[in-house]
Amino acid sequence: MDYYGVQYLIAGNSTGFIETKIGDIEIYITDCHPSATYKGDYSVIQAGTFHIRANTDKYDFE
């Protein structure tokens, strides 16, 4: 199962932010947030994609 990312809206700009990768998860600045209503300067940090293994038999899913 893939979870495509989480976003964090940070007040201010992204000056000094360094994009990085931890394992196979990238952490970077993205251009938009789907429901941002903040009126000041802001940046959106996104982390993802997460690959989650699920044992469907363990939870009795069909």
Long-range contacts (C-beta under 8 A, 24 or more apart in sequence): 1-51, 1-52, 1-53, 1-54, 2-49, 2-50, 2-51, 2-52, 3-48, 3-49, 3-50, 3-52, 4-48, 4-49, 4-50, 5-46, 5-47, 5-48, 5-49, 5-50, 6-46, 6-47, 6-48, 7-33, 7-44, 7-45, 7-46, 8-44, 8-45, 8-46, 8-47, 9-33, 9-36, 9-38, 9-42, 9-43, 9-44, 10-42, 10-43, 10-44, 10-45, 11-38, 11-40, 11-41, 11-42, 12-40, 12-41, 12-42, 12-43, 13-41, 13-42, 13-43, 14-43, 14-45, 17-43, 17-45, 24-49, 24-51, 25-49, 25-50
